[in-house]
Amino acid sequence: MMIFPAVDLIGGKAVRLKQGDYGKMTVFGDDPVAAAKKFESEGAEFLHVVDLDGAKDGGRPNEEVIKRIIRETSLRVEVGGGVRDEESVRAYLDAGAFRVILGTAAAENEEFTRDMCSEYGGRIVAGADARDGVIAVRGWLESSGEELFDFVKRMGSLGVGTVIVTDISRDGEKKGANLDLYRKMAAELPVGIVASGGIASAADIKALAEAGVEGAILGRALYAGEITLAEALRAAEVAK
């Protein structure tokens, strides 16, 4: 199972939000590139990077920081936040991103999502950010009205092979992953699932791996020292 440390960006800084609330922001560092390099030195192979400014307002305001992370590390970086046109997809893929995440665009524009999957294949993934089982968009500030399972099934029909599923109610809370949800999704849905939100222990990671989840994203618990990256990587390996 892939382990993705997370670097979320606002104003060029590495931050974490609680339940996606921009008013509940903790700054973890002024140098996101240094944070990425630290994860790399600790054994990370993958990195999850989200431009939260872009997620809220569109565009790529933190693009240069993201490109530096890609350029100055050997990490396989997946990038999301504000990616709503092919220019943005190409900008990140051409810069060397491992894959690009469509969130709001995936929820609102089927034709674009299908076209991007057709053109770039597995380098396109979808973000399914759910509050109370309903997809949220535009930096989690608005509801799309679409049920989570319906959304993920629709993504599969458009050619998406992997969906990153975030349980917003758990995000930043370090209360543990919603294991029942991820077990059900991994068993019933025809796409790979990456779990995000609340993952706080090696036991969470082991359970997710045993359920057949493709990857896990670690944020606040990692920054706060509740779990180390080494522990997370060992748990993912032991569960094989």
C-alpha positions, 0 to 999 in steps of 0.5 A, spaced: 500 500 500 502 506 498 503 511 503 502 519 502 505 524 507 501 530 505 503 537 504 497 542 503 499 549 501 496 556 503 500 562 501 506 558 500 506 555 507 505 548 509 499 548 513 493 543 515 486 545 516 481 541 521 475 538 517 477 543 511 475 549 515 480 555 512 478 558 519 482 553 523 489 553 520 495 551 523 502 553 519 507 547 520 512 550 516 514 556 512 518 552 507 514 546 504 520 544 500 524 542 506 518 539 509 518 534 502 525 533 503 524 531 510 519 526 508 524 523 503 529 523 507 525 518 512 523 513 506 517 516 503 516 514 496 510 518 494 507 525 496 500 528 496 500 536 495 494 540 495 494 547 493 488 549 498 488 557 495 487 553 488 482 549 491 478 554 493 478 560 488 481 556 482 488 557 478 495 555 481 497 560 486 502 555 489 504 552 482 512 554 483 512 551 490 509 545 487 514 545 481 520 546 486 518 540 490 517 535 484 524 538 481 528 538 488 526 531 490 525 524 487 518 523 490 512 521 486 508 527 487 500 527 486 498 534 485 491 537 486 487 543 488 484 548 483 486 543 477 480 545 472 482 545 465 487 542 461 492 547 461 493 546 469 493 538 468 499 539 463 503 544 467 503 539 473 504 533 468 510 536 464 513 538 471 514 531 473 508 530 477 506 522 478 499 524 477 494 530 478 487 530 482 481 532 479 476 534 485 471 540 483 472 539 476 471 531 476 464 533 480 462 538 475 464 537 468 464 529 466 466 531 459 473 534 461 474 528 466 473 523 461 477 527 456 483 527 461 482 520 463 482 518 455 488 523 454 493 521 460 490 515 463 492 513 470 496 519 471 489 522 472 485 521 479 479 523 482 478 526 489 472 524 492 471 529 498 465 527 502 461 530 508 456 526 511 456 522 505 455 527 500 461 530 495 463 537 497 467 542 492 470 548 491 475 547 497 470 543 501 466 550 502 460 547 497 456 541 497 455 538 490 449 534 492 451 527 489 452 521 494 459 519 495 458 512 492 454 514 486 460 519 485 465 514 485 461 509 481 460 515 476 468 516 476 469 509 474 464 510 468 468 516 466 475 512 466 478 514 472 482 508 475 483 511 482 479 515 487 482 519 493 476 518 498 476 523 504 472 523 510 471 530 512 468 529 518 475 525 520 480 530 517 485 533 522 481 530 528 486 524 529 480 520 531 482 514 526 480 512 519 473 511 517 475 503 516 467 501 515 467 506 509 473 504 506 472 496 507 465 497 504 468 501 498 474 497 497 470 491 496 464 494 492 467 499 487 470 498 481 476 503 482 482 503 486 481 507 493 486 511 497 484 513 504 484 520 507 482 523 513 483 521 520 488 516 519 492 516 526 495 510 527 499 504 525 493 499 526 489 504 521 494 503 516 494 495 517 487 495 517 486 499 511 491 495 507 488 488 509 482 491 506 485 492 499 485 500 500 490 502 494 493 508 499 493 512 505 494 519 506 497 522 512 497 529 515 496 532 521 497 526 525 504 525 522 506 532 523 504 532 530 508 526 531 502 521 533 505 516 528 512 517 525 513 515 517 517 509 519 511 506 523 506 508 517 511 504 512 512 498 516 505 497 518 503 498 510 509 493 509 507 488 514 500 488 512 502 485 505 
